[in-house]
Amino acid sequence: MVFLAIFFLFGSSSGGDELLLKAGIQPIKAVKSAPDFRLDRLNSKKVELREFRGKVVLLNFWATWCGPCKEEMPSMEALYQLYKEKDFTLVAISVDYEGVRPVKEFIEKQRYTFPVLLDPNSETLDPFGVKGIPTTFVIDKKGRIVGRVVGPKDWKKPEVLSLLDKLLLEK
């Protein structure tokens, strides 16, 4: 049943797992809805994950003190710039316990423009099963988690772009 759901999700004769794996993304065997949350954005406006329904979402967990997190951020910004005018968003959840100050300074210094949310108490880690950072989830337009990456990744690779293009074609 899960295979059929993934098959129809990606419309690939080889199945969605293969497409995810080619992109270096671990497929989620039991595709399920992403847990909702409500967090402050850097500008203090509250944001809920459900607000992004109808978009493909790359949900990244990170911190300013995390070297591998910072390593992947330039490629995340490039990906965001490439797809931001489509039904796509990249959301980075900072788990910095010191709150807004170090996060805002880092984001402004690096000139990143993707949405950044604040979770200084790390309340979103458990519902998503995050054990370490960076961890990134690929969420389809229906709000279902279809893949996960643990560790840093180059998000500009052609295989990632192909995967996102396929997901964006889905209703």
Residue frames as qw, qx, qy, qz and C-alpha x, y, z in Angstrom:
[[0.000, 0.885, 0.465, 0.000, 0.00, 0.00, 0.00],
 [0.291, -0.806, 0.118, 0.502, 2.80, 2.43, 0.90],
 [0.426, -0.131, 0.611, 0.655, 4.64, 1.50, -2.30],
 [0.239, 0.619, 0.659, 0.356, 1.52, 2.26, -4.31],
 [0.117, -0.941, -0.238, 0.210, 1.12, 5.62, -2.60],
 [0.353, -0.631, 0.359, 0.590, 4.73, 6.51, -3.35],
 [0.432, 0.178, 0.707, 0.531, 4.41, 5.16, -6.91],
 [0.158, 0.795, 0.534, 0.240, 1.46, 7.42, -7.62],
 [0.280, -0.871, -0.059, 0.400, 3.09, 10.31, -5.78],
 [0.270, -0.585, 0.474, 0.601, 6.07, 10.35, -8.11],
 [0.739, 0.585, 0.064, -0.329, 4.56, 8.76, -11.21],
 [0.109, 0.651, -0.729, -0.182, 7.73, 6.82, -11.82],
 [0.891, 0.107, -0.373, -0.234, 7.82, 3.35, -13.24],
 [0.583, 0.223, -0.668, 0.406, 10.70, 2.58, -10.91],
 [0.557, -0.643, -0.505, 0.144, 8.88, 3.84, -7.80],
 [0.114, -0.950, 0.040, -0.286, 9.42, 6.86, -5.60],
 [0.768, -0.569, 0.181, 0.230, 12.05, 5.20, -3.42],
 [0.755, 0.168, 0.253, 0.581, 14.48, 5.08, -6.31],
 [0.211, 0.803, 0.149, 0.537, 13.94, 8.76, -7.10],
 [0.477, -0.864, 0.090, -0.135, 14.52, 9.72, -3.48],
 [0.845, -0.340, 0.239, 0.337, 17.58, 7.49, -3.21],
 [0.631, 0.465, 0.195, 0.589, 19.10, 8.95, -6.39],
 [0.018, -0.864, -0.008, -0.504, 18.74, 12.37, -4.75],
 [0.391, 0.230, -0.650, 0.610, 20.52, 11.06, -1.65],
 [0.457, -0.309, 0.242, -0.798, 17.36, 11.26, 0.43],
 [0.035, 0.012, 0.977, -0.212, 16.19, 8.43, 2.68],
 [0.435, -0.323, -0.539, -0.644, 12.64, 7.42, 1.73],
 [0.412, -0.164, 0.579, -0.685, 10.07, 7.30, 4.52],
 [0.079, -0.064, -0.977, -0.185, 8.56, 3.82, 4.39],
 [0.049, -0.633, -0.761, 0.130, 5.33, 4.71, 6.13],
 [0.103, 0.352, 0.179, 0.913, 4.43, 8.02, 4.52],
 [0.261, -0.660, -0.651, 0.271, 2.61, 10.09, 7.15],
 [0.031, 0.920, 0.185, 0.344, 1.49, 13.64, 7.72],
 [0.410, 0.313, -0.394, 0.761, 4.09, 15.99, 9.13],
 [0.344, -0.601, -0.592, 0.411, 3.36, 17.00, 12.74],
 [0.081, 0.850, 0.194, 0.483, 2.06, 20.55, 12.92],
 [0.527, -0.347, -0.331, 0.701, 3.75, 23.15, 15.08],
 [0.045, 0.950, 0.202, 0.234, 3.54, 26.85, 15.83],
 [0.679, -0.276, -0.062, 0.678, 6.81, 28.76, 16.14],
 [0.005, 0.903, 0.007, -0.429, 8.05, 32.34, 16.01],
 [0.702, 0.573, 0.092, 0.413, 9.68, 33.54, 12.85],
 [0.536, -0.012, -0.157, 0.830, 12.71, 35.82, 13.15],
 [0.066, -0.374, -0.116, -0.918, 10.33, 38.78, 12.78],
 [0.198, -0.001, 0.688, -0.698, 8.28, 37.45, 15.75],
 [0.683, 0.085, -0.178, -0.703, 5.28, 36.48, 13.61],
 [0.626, -0.123, 0.743, -0.201, 3.94, 33.04, 14.56],
 [0.498, 0.364, -0.609, -0.498, 4.04, 30.44, 11.80],
 [0.782, -0.068, 0.557, -0.271, 2.36, 27.04, 11.62],
 [0.278, -0.197, 0.836, 0.429, 3.50, 24.24, 9.33],
 [0.401, 0.517, 0.756, -0.030, -0.05, 23.79, 8.02],
 [0.203, 0.822, 0.026, -0.532, 0.21, 27.26, 6.44],
 [0.008, 0.539, -0.675, -0.504, 2.48, 25.71, 3.81],
 [0.613, 0.264, 0.742, -0.056, -0.04, 23.07, 2.61],
 [0.604, 0.764, 0.213, -0.080, -0.12, 23.03, -1.15],
 [0.239, 0.852, -0.466, 0.010, 3.64, 23.61, -1.30],
 [0.885, 0.067, -0.351, 0.300, 6.57, 21.25, -1.33],
 [0.351, -0.890, 0.215, -0.195, 8.46, 21.99, 1.89],
 [0.693, 0.243, -0.516, 0.441, 12.09, 21.34, 2.75],
 [0.553, -0.793, -0.007, -0.256, 12.06, 21.45, 6.57],
 [0.638, 0.370, -0.479, 0.477, 15.53, 21.78, 8.05],
 [0.652, -0.751, -0.098, 0.037, 16.56, 21.55, 11.72],
 [0.630, 0.434, -0.223, 0.605, 19.80, 23.40, 12.51],
 [0.474, -0.824, -0.150, 0.272, 21.72, 25.62, 14.97],
 [0.241, 0.939, -0.230, 0.088, 24.28, 28.43, 14.63],
 [0.398, -0.676, 0.620, -0.020, 26.87, 26.42, 16.59],
 [0.859, 0.097, 0.503, 0.019, 26.55, 23.41, 14.25],
 [0.157, -0.522, 0.577, 0.608, 29.38, 23.29, 11.68],
 [0.239, 0.167, 0.878, 0.380, 27.69, 20.78, 9.32],
 [0.199, 0.768, 0.565, -0.225, 24.50, 22.88, 9.47],
 [0.030, 0.831, -0.133, -0.539, 26.39, 25.97, 8.32],
 [0.304, -0.262, 0.754, 0.519, 28.14, 23.91, 5.63],
 [0.260, 0.392, 0.834, 0.288, 24.88, 23.11, 3.82],
 [0.108, 0.738, 0.417, -0.520, 23.22, 26.51, 4.14],
 [0.068, 0.494, -0.380, -0.779, 24.69, 28.15, 1.01],
 [0.069, -0.061, -0.879, -0.467, 23.21, 25.35, -1.12],
 [0.028, 0.579, 0.775, -0.252, 19.90, 25.70, 0.74],
 [0.088, 0.674, 0.088, -0.728, 19.82, 29.41, -0.10],
 [0.074, 0.284, -0.661, -0.691, 20.61, 28.65, -3.75],
 [0.026, -0.306, -0.938, -0.161, 17.79, 26.08, -3.83],
 [0.046, 0.665, 0.557, -0.496, 15.39, 28.52, -2.18],
 [0.096, 0.570, -0.199, -0.792, 16.23, 31.23, -4.73],
 [0.054, 0.099, -0.831, -0.544, 15.73, 28.78, -7.59],
 [0.194, -0.365, -0.891, -0.188, 12.31, 27.54, -6.41],
 [0.015, -0.312, -0.535, 0.785, 10.80, 30.32, -4.28],
 [0.376, 0.215, -0.167, -0.886, 8.48, 31.50, -7.06],
 [0.508, -0.060, -0.784, -0.351, 7.02, 27.99, -7.36],
 [0.760, -0.495, -0.131, -0.400, 4.87, 25.99, -4.93],
 [0.794, 0.024, -0.432, 0.427, 7.96, 25.42, -2.78],
 [0.222, -0.886, 0.226, -0.339, 9.42, 26.74, 0.43],
 [0.650, 0.128, -0.594, 0.456, 12.40, 25.98, 2.56],
 [0.496, -0.783, 0.004, -0.375, 11.88, 26.40, 6.29],
 [0.540, 0.275, -0.626, 0.491, 14.84, 26.28, 8.66],
 [0.639, -0.715, -0.188, -0.213, 14.05, 25.68, 12.33],
 [0.270, 0.565, -0.568, 0.534, 16.79, 26.93, 14.63],
 [0.777, -0.484, -0.403, 0.007, 17.16, 24.99, 17.86],
 [0.345, 0.382, -0.396, 0.761, 19.60, 27.53, 19.34],
 [0.455, -0.576, -0.634, 0.243, 18.78, 27.68, 23.05],
 [0.277, -0.293, -0.168, 0.900, 19.95, 31.31, 23.26],
 [0.286, 0.732, 0.497, -0.367, 16.97, 32.41, 21.18],
 [0.506, 0.825, 0.251, 0.027, 16.70, 35.07, 18.51],
 [0.116, -0.912, 0.283, 0.274, 19.93, 37.10, 18.92],
 [0.395, -0.420, 0.714, 0.398, 22.57, 34.63, 17.61],
 [0.537, 0.407, 0.717, 0.177, 20.22, 33.34, 14.93],
 [0.288, 0.925, 0.224, -0.108, 19.32, 36.80, 13.64],
 [0.170, -0.816, 0.429, 0.349, 22.98, 37.88, 13.61],
 [0.492, -0.163, 0.785, 0.338, 24.03, 34.75, 11.71],
 [0.488, 0.587, 0.635, 0.117, 21.22, 34.91, 9.13],
 [0.177, 0.966, 0.065, -0.175, 21.75, 38.63, 8.50],
 [0.298, -0.685, 0.546, 0.380, 25.53, 38.27, 8.23],
 [0.434, -0.023, 0.829, 0.353, 25.18, 35.46, 5.69],
 [0.351, 0.288, -0.206, -0.867, 22.28, 37.23, 3.92],
 [0.022, 0.194, 0.970, 0.144, 20.08, 34.15, 3.85],
 [0.360, -0.042, -0.110, -0.925, 16.51, 34.87, 2.77],
 [0.502, -0.239, -0.793, -0.248, 14.66, 31.60, 3.39],
 [0.575, -0.640, -0.067, -0.505, 12.20, 31.53, 6.30],
 [0.386, 0.199, -0.758, 0.487, 13.82, 30.86, 9.68],
 [0.648, -0.602, -0.256, -0.390, 11.78, 29.78, 12.69],
 [0.019, 0.535, -0.652, 0.537, 12.90, 29.72, 16.32],
 [0.858, -0.337, -0.335, -0.195, 12.59, 26.71, 18.61],
 [0.064, 0.667, -0.590, 0.450, 14.90, 27.53, 21.55],
 [0.634, -0.319, 0.567, -0.418, 13.33, 24.77, 23.68],
 [0.123, 0.269, -0.907, -0.301, 13.71, 22.16, 20.90],
 [0.589, 0.147, 0.556, -0.567, 10.03, 21.24, 21.17],
 [0.746, 0.475, -0.144, -0.445, 9.77, 20.20, 17.52],
 [0.138, 0.510, -0.845, -0.085, 12.61, 17.66, 17.61],
 [0.363, -0.028, 0.891, -0.271, 10.67, 14.82, 19.28],
 [0.676, 0.460, 0.357, -0.452, 7.52, 14.95, 17.10],
 [0.618, 0.675, -0.328, -0.237, 9.76, 14.67, 14.02],
 [0.974, -0.142, 0.093, 0.150, 12.06, 12.07, 15.59],
 [0.427, 0.791, -0.316, 0.304, 15.16, 14.24, 15.14],
 [0.868, -0.404, -0.098, 0.270, 18.18, 12.77, 16.94],
 [0.533, -0.363, 0.173, 0.744, 20.87, 15.08, 15.55],
 [0.352, 0.894, 0.133, -0.243, 21.30, 18.14, 13.40],
 [0.437, 0.218, -0.133, -0.863, 21.26, 18.97, 10.64],
 [0.305, 0.265, 0.914, 0.030, 18.23, 16.89, 9.75],
 [0.296, 0.251, -0.228, -0.893, 16.00, 17.80, 6.83],
 [0.460, 0.334, 0.806, -0.167, 12.58, 16.49, 5.82],
 [0.119, -0.006, -0.562, -0.819, 10.99, 16.58, 2.39],
 [0.320, 0.402, 0.688, -0.513, 7.25, 17.22, 2.72],
 [0.185, 0.319, 0.715, 0.594, 4.90, 16.93, -0.26],
 [0.182, -0.287, -0.192, -0.921, 2.06, 19.30, -1.16],
 [0.647, -0.468, -0.481, -0.361, -0.38, 17.25, 0.92],
 [0.395, -0.727, 0.362, -0.429, 1.72, 17.71, 4.05],
 [0.986, -0.162, 0.035, 0.002, 3.17, 14.18, 4.05],
 [0.280, -0.727, 0.597, 0.192, 6.79, 13.45, 4.93],
 [0.912, 0.389, -0.067, -0.108, 8.25, 11.51, 2.00],
 [0.795, 0.309, -0.290, 0.434, 11.97, 11.68, 2.74],
 [0.510, -0.853, 0.080, 0.073, 14.65, 12.57, 5.26],
 [0.644, 0.519, -0.341, 0.446, 18.30, 13.52, 5.23],
 [0.661, -0.730, -0.008, 0.176, 20.47, 13.29, 8.34],
 [0.619, -0.298, 0.259, 0.679, 23.65, 15.33, 8.04],
 [0.110, 0.660, -0.159, -0.726, 24.72, 18.05, 5.62],
 [0.635, 0.403, 0.622, 0.217, 23.79, 17.89, 1.95],
 [0.073, -0.215, 0.362, 0.904, 24.46, 19.77, -1.25],
 [0.416, 0.531, 0.619, -0.402, 20.90, 20.77, -2.12],
 [0.340, 0.678, -0.229, -0.610, 21.83, 22.07, -5.59],
 [0.288, -0.187, 0.887, 0.308, 22.56, 18.65, -7.09],
 [0.391, 0.088, -0.536, -0.743, 20.64, 17.80, -10.29],
 [0.339, -0.220, -0.914, -0.032, 19.09, 14.73, -8.63],
 [0.045, -0.420, -0.596, 0.683, 17.56, 16.92, -5.91],
 [0.255, 0.314, -0.138, -0.904, 16.23, 19.36, -8.50],
 [0.374, -0.027, -0.791, -0.484, 14.67, 16.46, -10.46],
 [0.225, -0.349, -0.863, 0.287, 12.99, 15.18, -7.31],
 [0.068, 0.445, 0.353, -0.821, 11.59, 18.62, -6.49],
 [0.298, 0.188, -0.451, -0.820, 10.40, 19.09, -10.06],
 [0.347, -0.196, -0.889, -0.225, 8.48, 15.78, -9.82],
 [0.165, -0.435, -0.722, 0.512, 6.97, 16.71, -6.46],
 [0.117, 0.362, 0.062, -0.923, 5.94, 20.12, -7.76],
 [0.307, 0.005, -0.666, -0.680, 4.00, 18.48, -10.62],
 [0.210, -0.331, -0.911, 0.125, 1.80, 16.59, -8.15],
 [0.297, -0.614, -0.323, -0.656, -1.62, 18.00, -7.24]]
